[in-house]
Amino acid sequence: MKLPAFRDLIVFENDDFIVVNKPPFLATLEDRSFNATNLLTLARQYHEDAQACHRLDKETSGCLAIAKNPEAYRHLSMQFENRQVNKVYHAVAWGSHEFDNLLVDRAIQPGLKGVAKLAFKGKPAQTYFTTLEKFGRHTLVECKPITGRMHQIRLHLAFLKASIVQDELYGGEPLFLSSLKRKFNLAKDTEEQPVIKRFALHSYQLGFTLLNGETITVTSEYPKDFDVLLKLLRKNG
């Protein structure tokens, strides 16, 4: 994977914070493959005191906030802890759904091998869902998590029978072009690849309060794979 230049990822920066549009397939922090580059390593090459204030799953793209000093880190971490950060995600889900600020309030229990589940004894988790656009067999959904549990949006959408495209861990099948286009011809002796090679989830917007008390909202554009997926769905339903 060709790594982008860190400064090309920046969508907001001041003396205290950087918000980047994290590309898919880049871990936020060091993951189990210790030699793999992660976003925090890139951030520290840009600013040595950089600290990630939260994390996104490796496959999730979009807004990620980084603090440039300890005071900024504490300031934003407290906002995350007190649920004062406004988080908006966009997901492409299987099925045709009409959600209108629908609240899913289902507790989540993290599992041992990176798999979480809905469990009565888990930690409280709430997400609001709103339909943005409907296609033939898919829906673009706005997701507003109130809490920040492991795989929260993915689990809550699966609970609504609206698993995210390509999220095979939680019931979301891959999407192939042949299922959208009637006259799709695959080249001989080649295996068809899915339209998107990760689960279709993007951290679209992040809103929080700066150290001077001013509130900001930062938006991250869709990465190419997410954009292509939506264009194909709009064209082919």
Backbone as CSV, one residue per row, in Angstrom:
resi,resn,N_x,N_y,N_z,CA_x,CA_y,CA_z,C_x,C_y,C_z
1,MET,0.839,-1.201,0.000,0.000,0.000,0.000,0.875,1.252,0.000
2,LYS,0.637,2.122,-0.961,1.425,3.354,-1.042,0.901,4.336,0.005
3,LEU,1.801,4.797,0.861,1.372,5.688,1.928,1.247,7.126,1.434
4,PRO,0.168,7.788,1.820,0.010,9.189,1.430,0.936,10.065,2.276
5,ALA,1.248,11.245,1.786,1.981,12.217,2.608,1.023,12.696,3.698
6,PHE,1.512,12.740,4.936,0.632,13.093,6.056,-0.047,14.441,5.839
7,ARG,0.716,15.422,5.344,0.103,16.768,5.214,-1.036,16.770,4.181
8,ASP,-1.021,15.809,3.278,-2.121,15.719,2.294,-3.416,15.189,2.913
9,LEU,-3.298,14.601,4.099,-4.489,14.049,4.775,-5.186,15.097,5.649
10,ILE,-4.494,16.204,5.933,-5.011,17.187,6.902,-6.208,17.955,6.334
11,VAL,-7.309,17.954,7.100,-8.484,18.745,6.694,-8.718,19.935,7.630
12,PHE,-8.060,19.902,8.804,-8.118,21.045,9.735,-6.848,21.034,10.572
13,GLU,-6.306,22.220,10.828,-5.150,22.311,11.734,-5.112,23.677,12.376
14,ASN,-4.833,23.691,13.695,-4.496,24.947,14.380,-3.324,24.647,15.326
15,ASP,-3.096,25.484,16.326,-1.938,25.270,17.218,-2.089,24.049,18.108
16,ASP,-3.320,23.574,18.284,-3.569,22.488,19.236,-3.998,21.170,18.604
17,PHE,-4.696,21.243,17.486,-5.290,20.030,16.916,-5.014,19.883,15.422
18,ILE,-5.011,18.635,14.994,-5.011,18.302,13.568,-6.177,17.339,13.373
19,VAL,-6.997,17.553,12.354,-7.989,16.538,11.973,-7.602,16.063,10.580
20,VAL,-7.457,14.745,10.448,-7.090,14.186,9.149,-8.253,13.383,8.576
21,ASN,-8.198,13.176,7.265,-9.113,12.258,6.600,-8.339,10.940,6.460
22,LYS,-8.540,10.044,7.416,-7.768,8.798,7.444,-8.125,7.905,6.264
23,PRO,-7.105,7.440,5.516,-7.416,6.520,4.418,-7.795,5.141,4.962
24,PRO,-8.549,4.357,4.194,-8.836,2.988,4.631,-7.555,2.154,4.627
25,PHE,-7.571,1.070,5.392,-6.459,0.102,5.486,-5.231,0.650,6.203
26,LEU,-5.376,1.766,6.902,-4.275,2.302,7.706,-4.725,2.306,9.164
27,ALA,-4.012,1.557,10.011,-4.391,1.485,11.426,-4.159,2.844,12.084
28,THR,-4.973,3.163,13.100,-4.794,4.423,13.835,-3.512,4.343,14.670
29,LEU,-3.410,3.253,15.435,-2.252,3.044,16.310,-1.511,1.798,15.854
30,GLU,-0.442,1.500,16.558,0.317,0.288,16.240,-0.595,-0.919,16.405
31,ASP,-0.682,-1.754,15.395,-1.500,-2.965,15.556,-0.587,-4.169,15.748
32,ARG,-1.156,-5.345,15.658,-0.385,-6.548,16.002,0.807,-6.789,15.080
33,SER,0.714,-6.313,13.838,1.878,-6.442,12.951,2.755,-5.205,13.171
34,PHE,3.650,-5.324,14.141,4.357,-4.154,14.677,5.153,-3.358,13.642
35,ASN,5.513,-3.997,12.548,6.299,-3.265,11.559,5.412,-2.458,10.612
36,ALA,4.105,-2.640,10.715,3.193,-1.927,9.813,3.124,-0.451,10.204
37,THR,3.110,0.401,9.215,2.992,1.835,9.496,1.571,2.137,9.946
38,ASN,1.450,3.044,10.886,0.121,3.452,11.350,0.031,4.973,11.308
39,LEU,-1.172,5.469,11.496,-1.399,6.907,11.363,-0.632,7.710,12.409
40,LEU,-0.564,7.192,13.630,0.123,7.938,14.694,1.611,8.103,14.380
41,THR,2.236,7.067,13.827,3.651,7.168,13.432,3.842,8.275,12.405
42,LEU,2.955,8.316,11.405,3.030,9.376,10.385,2.817,10.752,11.016
43,ALA,1.874,10.818,11.960,1.565,12.092,12.620,2.766,12.603,13.414
44,ARG,3.492,11.676,14.053,4.633,12.090,14.884,5.852,12.495,14.045
45,GLN,5.874,12.048,12.810,6.935,12.521,11.910,6.635,13.967,11.495
46,TYR,5.363,14.308,11.546,4.921,15.665,11.187,4.995,16.597,12.395
47,HIS,4.574,16.065,13.554,4.583,16.842,14.814,4.900,15.868,15.947
48,GLU,6.053,16.043,16.590,6.572,14.981,17.470,5.699,14.670,18.687
49,ASP,4.909,15.625,19.158,4.062,15.372,20.341,2.657,14.892,19.985
50,ALA,2.439,14.542,18.734,1.092,14.142,18.297,0.555,12.969,19.115
51,GLN,-0.728,13.049,19.432,-1.405,12.004,20.195,-2.803,11.813,19.607
52,ALA,-3.164,10.570,19.278,-4.512,10.319,18.741,-5.529,10.420,19.871
53,CYS,-6.596,11.190,19.653,-7.604,11.407,20.709,-8.686,10.330,20.723
54,HIS,-8.749,9.531,19.666,-9.706,8.426,19.554,-9.154,7.528,18.464
55,ARG,-9.884,6.495,18.100,-9.380,5.653,17.022,-10.493,5.219,16.093
56,LEU,-10.101,4.905,14.872,-11.039,4.337,13.901,-10.537,2.940,13.555
57,ASP,-11.464,2.026,13.265,-11.060,0.704,12.779,-10.166,0.888,11.559
58,LYS,-9.288,-0.071,11.346,-8.331,0.009,10.238,-9.025,0.252,8.886
59,GLU,-10.164,-0.423,8.674,-10.851,-0.310,7.384,-11.696,0.957,7.256
60,THR,-12.020,1.579,8.384,-12.861,2.787,8.351,-12.041,3.991,7.915
61,SER,-12.607,4.791,7.023,-11.935,6.013,6.562,-12.559,7.215,7.263
62,GLY,-11.906,8.382,7.101,-12.556,9.621,7.522,-11.924,10.365,8.684
63,CYS,-12.723,11.262,9.270,-12.254,12.214,10.287,-11.636,11.546,11.503
64,LEU,-10.404,11.945,11.798,-9.722,11.459,13.000,-8.985,12.640,13.622
65,ALA,-9.206,12.865,14.920,-8.617,14.031,15.592,-7.329,13.659,16.323
66,ILE,-6.338,14.520,16.153,-5.028,14.324,16.768,-4.686,15.585,17.559
67,ALA,-4.208,15.400,18.795,-3.809,16.545,19.612,-2.313,16.815,19.424
68,LYS,-1.942,18.101,19.466,-0.532,18.463,19.275,0.195,18.716,20.586
69,ASN,-0.549,18.733,21.688,0.079,18.949,23.004,-0.781,18.297,24.090
70,PRO,-0.199,18.055,25.282,-0.935,17.346,26.342,-2.235,18.035,26.764
71,GLU,-2.230,19.366,26.798,-3.447,20.091,27.211,-4.584,19.849,26.214
72,ALA,-4.246,19.904,24.933,-5.247,19.658,23.888,-5.762,18.226,23.970
73,TYR,-4.862,17.289,24.229,-5.248,15.876,24.342,-6.248,15.677,25.485
74,ARG,-5.940,16.268,26.649,-6.856,16.148,27.804,-8.199,16.783,27.473
75,HIS,-8.149,17.960,26.867,-9.360,18.735,26.549,-10.309,17.937,25.646
76,LEU,-9.768,17.310,24.600,-10.640,16.573,23.679,-11.005,15.195,24.230
77,SER,-10.078,14.563,24.941,-10.381,13.253,25.548,-11.565,13.360,26.503
78,MET,-11.609,14.458,27.267,-12.736,14.672,28.195,-14.045,14.836,27.430
79,GLN,-13.990,15.489,26.281,-15.212,15.652,25.476,-15.699,14.302,24.946
80,PHE,-14.755,13.449,24.537,-15.147,12.105,24.105,-15.766,11.338,25.275
81,GLU,-15.113,11.432,26.443,-15.588,10.700,27.620,-16.986,11.163,28.038
82,ASN,-17.216,12.472,27.953,-18.505,13.043,28.379,-19.539,13.081,27.255
83,ARG,-19.215,12.430,26.129,-20.130,12.325,24.973,-20.546,13.688,24.433
84,GLN,-19.562,14.591,24.398,-19.840,15.942,23.886,-19.313,16.134,22.458
85,VAL,-18.700,15.093,21.908,-18.193,15.185,20.525,-19.305,14.749,19.580
86,ASN,-19.534,15.556,18.550,-20.572,15.231,17.576,-19.954,14.394,16.453
87,LYS,-20.321,13.120,16.392,-19.731,12.196,15.411,-20.792,11.781,14.398
88,VAL,-20.459,11.928,13.119,-21.381,11.519,12.053,-20.633,10.592,11.103
89,TYR,-21.182,9.401,10.904,-20.603,8.434,9.967,-21.587,8.191,8.837
90,HIS,-21.062,7.804,7.677,-21.910,7.353,6.572,-21.567,5.898,6.280
91,ALA,-22.600,5.088,6.078,-22.402,3.663,5.783,-23.300,3.266,4.623
92,VAL,-22.808,2.356,3.784,-23.655,1.772,2.741,-24.086,0.402,3.241
93,ALA,-25.400,0.249,3.435,-25.939,-0.964,4.042,-26.720,-1.794,3.022
94,TRP,-26.774,-3.079,3.281,-27.618,-3.968,2.472,-29.084,-3.744,2.831
95,GLY,-29.944,-3.799,1.798,-31.380,-3.668,2.034,-31.873,-2.250,1.792
96,SER,-33.166,-2.133,1.563,-33.795,-0.825,1.372,-34.469,-0.429,2.680
97,HIS,-33.975,0.628,3.302,-34.440,0.985,4.652,-34.858,2.445,4.718
98,GLU,-35.845,2.696,5.536,-36.307,4.067,5.773,-36.131,4.367,7.260
99,PHE,-34.970,4.885,7.623,-34.704,5.246,9.020,-34.849,6.751,9.174
100,ASP,-35.571,7.173,10.203,-35.736,8.603,10.456,-35.334,8.884,11.904
101,ASN,-34.043,9.169,12.086,-33.509,9.414,13.427,-33.871,8.271,14.385
102,LEU,-33.727,7.057,13.882,-34.072,5.858,14.648,-32.983,5.553,15.669
103,LEU,-33.374,5.425,16.933,-32.406,5.119,17.993,-32.300,3.616,18.214
104,VAL,-31.062,3.098,18.145,-30.803,1.722,18.588,-30.078,1.834,19.913
105,ASP,-30.674,1.252,20.949,-30.103,1.286,22.295,-29.866,-0.161,22.729
106,ARG,-28.711,-0.687,22.354,-28.384,-2.091,22.624,-26.960,-2.194,23.145
107,ALA,-26.807,-2.796,24.314,-25.495,-2.909,24.960,-24.561,-3.814,24.155
108,ILE,-23.266,-3.510,24.245,-22.247,-4.230,23.477,-21.168,-4.794,24.400
109,GLN,-20.809,-6.029,24.119,-19.754,-6.690,24.886,-18.607,-7.025,23.939
110,PRO,-17.396,-6.453,24.197,-16.277,-6.781,23.315,-15.840,-8.223,23.525
111,GLY,-15.463,-8.891,22.440,-15.025,-10.276,22.548,-13.512,-10.372,22.536
112,LEU,-13.013,-11.583,22.638,-11.574,-11.788,22.742,-10.844,-11.598,21.421
113,LYS,-11.397,-12.098,20.339,-10.655,-12.100,19.072,-11.088,-10.978,18.137
114,GLY,-11.294,-9.790,18.693,-11.644,-8.660,17.846,-13.063,-8.701,17.308
115,VAL,-13.914,-9.498,17.952,-15.324,-9.574,17.552,-16.171,-9.179,18.757
116,ALA,-17.062,-8.219,18.567,-17.948,-7.797,19.649,-19.337,-8.377,19.416
117,LYS,-20.180,-8.313,20.445,-21.553,-8.813,20.271,-22.515,-7.990,21.118
118,LEU,-23.784,-8.026,20.707,-24.822,-7.393,21.512,-25.080,-8.314,22.691
119,ALA,-25.024,-7.769,23.894,-25.211,-8.605,25.082,-25.842,-7.772,26.189
120,PHE,-26.819,-8.353,26.848,-27.543,-7.668,27.913,-26.585,-7.153,28.991
121,LYS,-25.525,-7.932,29.246,-24.566,-7.560,30.293,-23.444,-6.656,29.781
122,GLY,-23.516,-6.284,28.515,-22.458,-5.438,27.936,-22.554,-3.991,28.406
123,LYS,-21.746,-3.144,27.786,-21.767,-1.721,28.136,-22.824,-1.007,27.296
124,PRO,-23.515,-0.022,27.874,-24.567,0.693,27.140,-24.029,1.290,25.843
125,ALA,-24.835,1.216,24.784,-24.432,1.759,23.486,-25.662,2.277,22.756
126,GLN,-25.561,3.518,22.284,-26.692,4.130,21.559,-26.209,4.755,20.249
127,THR,-26.967,4.518,19.191,-26.689,5.118,17.880,-28.005,5.549,17.230
128,TYR,-27.989,6.714,16.585,-29.142,7.184,15.805,-28.862,6.961,14.319
129,PHE,-29.883,6.484,13.596,-29.725,6.195,12.168,-30.759,6.952,11.336
130,THR,-30.303,7.548,10.226,-31.190,8.255,9.300,-30.821,7.877,7.865
131,THR,-31.824,7.554,7.073,-31.592,7.232,5.661,-31.257,8.511,4.892
132,LEU,-30.154,8.475,4.131,-29.766,9.618,3.292,-30.170,9.410,1.837
133,GLU,-30.038,8.149,1.367,-30.315,7.861,-0.044,-30.637,6.371,-0.169
134,LYS,-31.663,6.068,-0.976,-32.028,4.664,-1.181,-31.742,4.252,-2.619
135,PHE,-31.207,3.041,-2.762,-30.971,2.456,-4.074,-31.834,1.194,-4.149
136,GLY,-31.689,0.417,-5.194,-32.513,-0.783,-5.325,-32.456,-1.699,-4.111
137,ARG,-31.258,-2.189,-3.824,-31.118,-3.147,-2.713,-30.143,-2.665,-1.643
138,HIS,-29.857,-1.362,-1.665,-28.898,-0.799,-0.712,-29.360,0.570,-0.234
139,THR,-28.797,1.004,0.893,-29.172,2.294,1.475,-27.924,2.994,2.000
140,LEU,-27.817,4.298,1.701,-26.771,5.117,2.318,-27.352,5.660,3.624
141,VAL,-26.701,5.327,4.725,-27.247,5.638,6.051,-26.321,6.593,6.806
142,GLU,-26.932,7.612,7.430,-26.187,8.481,8.344,-26.268,7.860,9.742
143,CYS,-25.113,7.726,10.386,-25.041,7.068,11.704,-24.453,8.053,12.707
144,LYS,-25.174,8.273,13.800,-24.674,9.195,14.827,-24.509,8.429,16.142
145,PRO,-23.309,7.928,16.412,-23.104,7.196,17.674,-23.002,8.168,18.854
146,ILE,-23.712,7.841,19.908,-23.637,8.664,21.125,-22.492,8.148,21.998
147,THR,-22.406,6.841,22.107,-21.314,6.203,22.844,-20.238,5.780,21.833
148,GLY,-19.160,5.215,22.326,-18.077,4.810,21.421,-17.601,3.403,21.690
149,ARG,-18.496,2.448,21.586,-18.137,1.048,21.853,-17.491,0.392,20.630
150,MET,-16.837,-0.718,20.885,-16.175,-1.462,19.815,-17.189,-1.919,18.757
151,HIS,-16.928,-1.566,17.502,-17.746,-1.990,16.356,-19.222,-1.604,16.509
152,GLN,-19.464,-0.512,17.218,-20.838,-0.128,17.576,-21.777,0.041,16.378
153,ILE,-21.365,0.864,15.412,-22.235,1.138,14.258,-22.487,-0.152,13.472
154,ARG,-21.438,-0.935,13.306,-21.536,-2.180,12.533,-22.518,-3.154,13.194
155,LEU,-22.432,-3.282,14.511,-23.329,-4.185,15.244,-24.766,-3.684,15.247
156,HIS,-24.931,-2.386,15.458,-26.281,-1.826,15.517,-26.978,-1.897,14.159
157,LEU,-26.227,-1.695,13.074,-26.830,-1.838,11.742,-27.184,-3.304,11.469
158,ALA,-26.325,-4.209,11.889,-26.635,-5.641,11.722,-27.912,-5.994,12.491
159,PHE,-28.085,-5.397,13.667,-29.294,-5.610,14.470,-30.544,-5.143,13.718
160,LEU,-30.385,-4.086,12.913,-31.517,-3.549,12.122,-31.707,-4.299,10.799
161,LYS,-30.977,-5.402,10.636,-31.000,-6.170,9.368,-30.528,-5.287,8.211
162,ALA,-29.529,-4.461,8.525,-28.968,-3.539,7.536,-27.442,-3.599,7.617
163,SER,-26.901,-4.808,7.561,-25.449,-4.977,7.664,-24.730,-4.169,6.590
164,ILE,-23.548,-3.671,6.940,-22.765,-2.848,6.015,-22.196,-3.719,4.891
165,VAL,-22.221,-3.175,3.682,-21.633,-3.872,2.525,-20.190,-4.272,2.841
166,GLN,-19.864,-5.533,2.576,-18.521,-6.097,2.735,-18.123,-6.301,4.215
167,ASP,-19.048,-6.079,5.143,-18.724,-6.313,6.557,-19.067,-7.766,6.912
168,GLU,-18.242,-8.679,6.433,-18.554,-10.102,6.560,-18.541,-10.582,8.014
169,LEU,-17.859,-9.840,8.877,-17.830,-10.188,10.300,-19.224,-10.095,10.920
170,TYR,-20.026,-9.153,10.427,-21.358,-8.930,10.995,-22.464,-9.056,9.940
171,GLY,-22.304,-10.011,9.057,-23.398,-10.356,8.142,-23.514,-9.551,6.866
172,GLY,-22.526,-8.703,6.579,-22.588,-7.888,5.361,-21.832,-8.535,4.216
173,GLU,-22.554,-8.943,3.205,-21.910,-9.645,2.085,-21.130,-8.669,1.206
174,PRO,-20.173,-9.212,0.416,-19.496,-8.375,-0.581,-20.489,-7.993,-1.682
175,LEU,-20.190,-6.915,-2.390,-21.028,-6.499,-3.519,-20.220,-6.630,-4.805
176,PHE,-20.766,-7.354,-5.762,-20.080,-7.547,-7.039,-20.813,-6.795,-8.150
177,LEU,-20.031,-6.281,-9.084,-20.593,-5.527,-10.204,-21.569,-6.385,-11.016
178,SER,-21.291,-7.681,-11.090,-22.161,-8.582,-11.863,-23.580,-8.639,-11.299
179,SER,-23.723,-8.329,-10.005,-25.068,-8.342,-9.416,-25.811,-7.035,-9.699
180,LEU,-25.087,-6.009,-10.167,-25.710,-4.721,-10.494,-25.961,-4.565,-11.986
181,LYS,-24.990,-5.043,-12.791,-25.079,-4.868,-14.249,-25.529,-6.150,-14.920
182,ARG,-26.581,-6.044,-15.694,-27.108,-7.234,-16.372,-26.123,-7.770,-17.415
183,LYS,-25.489,-6.846,-18.141,-24.602,-7.287,-19.231,-23.139,-7.225,-18.792
184,PHE,-22.867,-7.786,-17.641,-21.494,-7.752,-17.129,-20.733,-8.988,-17.604
185,ASN,-19.622,-8.749,-18.291,-18.792,-9.853,-18.760,-17.438,-9.816,-18.088
186,LEU,-17.101,-10.900,-17.422,-15.819,-10.994,-16.740,-14.797,-11.595,-17.695
187,ALA,-13.598,-11.035,-17.679,-12.538,-11.572,-18.547,-12.286,-13.039,-18.198
188,LYS,-11.943,-13.820,-19.204,-11.737,-15.263,-19.040,-10.631,-15.540,-17.999
189,ASP,-10.855,-16.564,-17.193,-9.885,-17.015,-16.186,-9.551,-15.956,-15.130
190,THR,-10.456,-15.048,-14.910,-10.228,-14.087,-13.827,-11.359,-14.222,-12.819
191,GLU,-11.029,-13.936,-11.578,-12.035,-14.028,-10.517,-12.561,-12.625,-10.242
192,GLU,-13.864,-12.500,-10.178,-14.439,-11.168,-9.976,-14.104,-10.645,-8.572
193,GLN,-13.683,-9.385,-8.530,-13.365,-8.733,-7.258,-14.568,-7.919,-6.775
194,PRO,-14.751,-7.819,-5.458,-15.856,-6.980,-4.971,-15.635,-5.511,-5.336
195,VAL,-16.727,-4.758,-5.433,-16.665,-3.335,-5.790,-15.834,-2.561,-4.765
196,ILE,-16.016,-2.891,-3.484,-15.228,-2.257,-2.407,-14.614,-3.385,-1.585
197,LYS,-13.347,-3.225,-1.226,-12.622,-4.336,-0.592,-12.557,-4.205,0.926
198,ARG,-13.404,-3.373,1.494,-13.467,-3.192,2.956,-14.916,-2.895,3.297
199,PHE,-15.249,-2.902,4.583,-16.637,-2.546,4.899,-16.838,-1.053,4.641
200,ALA,-18.014,-0.736,4.084,-18.280,0.616,3.573,-18.733,1.562,4.686
201,LEU,-17.755,2.007,5.493,-18.044,2.906,6.613,-17.041,4.056,6.597
202,HIS,-17.567,5.279,6.689,-16.724,6.482,6.581,-17.098,7.461,7.691
203,SER,-16.084,7.938,8.418,-16.295,8.949,9.454,-16.398,10.314,8.755
204,TYR,-17.623,10.749,8.544,-17.889,11.893,7.666,-17.652,13.238,8.353
205,GLN,-18.014,13.314,9.628,-17.954,14.615,10.294,-17.599,14.467,11.772
206,LEU,-16.866,15.474,12.257,-16.480,15.489,13.669,-16.655,16.911,14.176
207,GLY,-17.402,17.068,15.253,-17.614,18.398,15.831,-17.174,18.411,17.282
208,PHE,-16.346,19.390,17.665,-15.889,19.455,19.060,-15.518,20.891,19.415
209,THR,-15.174,21.110,20.685,-14.857,22.451,21.179,-13.349,22.627,21.287
210,LEU,-12.853,23.724,20.742,-11.426,24.036,20.822,-11.086,24.576,22.217
211,LEU,-9.807,24.774,22.484,-9.382,25.240,23.813,-9.912,26.635,24.143
212,ASN,-10.183,27.434,23.107,-10.700,28.792,23.363,-12.220,28.820,23.501
213,GLY,-12.846,27.644,23.504,-14.296,27.577,23.685,-15.091,27.612,22.389
214,GLU,-14.381,27.838,21.279,-15.049,27.876,19.972,-15.363,26.439,19.529
215,THR,-16.535,26.232,18.943,-16.863,24.892,18.435,-16.602,24.838,16.934
216,ILE,-16.071,23.706,16.484,-15.819,23.538,15.050,-16.432,22.222,14.575
217,THR,-16.767,22.191,13.316,-17.233,20.958,12.678,-16.376,20.732,11.441
218,VAL,-15.751,19.565,11.381,-14.852,19.236,10.273,-15.474,18.098,9.460
219,THR,-15.443,18.239,8.142,-16.017,17.222,7.247,-14.919,16.605,6.381
220,SER,-14.974,15.294,6.211,-14.012,14.582,5.360,-14.708,14.033,4.124
221,GLU,-14.153,14.328,2.966,-14.703,13.800,1.711,-14.589,12.279,1.677
222,TYR,-15.457,11.660,0.886,-15.373,10.206,0.707,-14.064,9.842,0.007
223,PRO,-13.419,8.756,0.419,-12.285,8.275,-0.361,-12.779,7.654,-1.668
224,LYS,-11.845,7.391,-2.559,-12.203,6.956,-3.909,-13.082,5.705,-3.917
225,ASP,-12.729,4.686,-3.097,-13.492,3.422,-3.159,-14.950,3.605,-2.737
226,PHE,-15.186,4.444,-1.735,-16.542,4.715,-1.231,-17.336,5.505,-2.277
227,ASP,-16.648,6.459,-2.885,-17.246,7.296,-3.927,-17.662,6.462,-5.145
228,VAL,-16.763,5.580,-5.568,-17.042,4.697,-6.716,-18.246,3.804,-6.425
229,LEU,-18.297,3.263,-5.212,-19.413,2.406,-4.800,-20.742,3.156,-4.932
230,LEU,-20.793,4.386,-4.424,-22.035,5.163,-4.494,-22.417,5.514,-5.936
231,LYS,-21.425,5.858,-6.736,-21.705,6.194,-8.144,-22.286,4.987,-8.889
232,LEU,-21.740,3.806,-8.608,-22.249,2.580,-9.250,-23.684,2.292,-8.802
233,LEU,-23.959,2.495,-7.519,-25.308,2.240,-7.006,-26.317,3.235,-7.592
234,ARG,-25.873,4.492,-7.713,-26.771,5.516,-8.299,-27.085,5.186,-9.759
235,LYS,-26.080,4.686,-10.443,-26.235,4.398,-11.865,-27.026,3.116,-12.119
236,ASN,-26.775,2.126,-11.270,-27.344,0.785,-11.530,-28.413,0.357,-10.510
237,GLY,-28.631,1.213,-9.519,-29.648,0.869,-8.518,-29.204,-0.179,-7.573
